[in-house]
Amino acid sequence: MFIMSTRNICLPNEDHSDTHRVNRGFVGNIPDQFAKTPYFKALVRDGKIVVPKSTADKPVQAAKEAADKALEEAEEAARKATEEAEDTTGTDDPTGTGENAGE
């Protein structure tokens, strides 16, 4: 199966008796046995692996750019969620009462 990888990944086969290492930026074919797992399908859904419909340069480049954009958006959303969580929990008042005990 022809894929592009946006991350370093070890793909297991269906019975987990073998793995196939795929480096970040890899563009090429992998044995089909490593593409038949739920883990592989989840990586495709997350945009960490892209399976272009064609192996021609233009469609492959377009698929890679779309995957990179989706990955950046997901990372930005995660970063914002982390910052919002820190803003609500990272107060100067360790008691959480909203009162400044030093005054």
Sequence and secondary structure as in RCSB ss.txt:
>XXXX:A:sequence
MFIMSTRNICLPNEDHSDTHRVNRGFVGNIPDQFAKTPYFKALVRDGKIVVPKSTADKPVQAAKEAADKALEEAE
EAARKATEEAEDTTGTDDPTGTGENAGE
>XXXX:A:secstr
 EEEESS EEEE TTSS EEEE TT EEE  GGGGSSHHHHHHHHHTSEE  S  SHHHHHHHHHHHHHHHHHHH
HHHHHHHHHHHHHH  S TTSSS  TT 
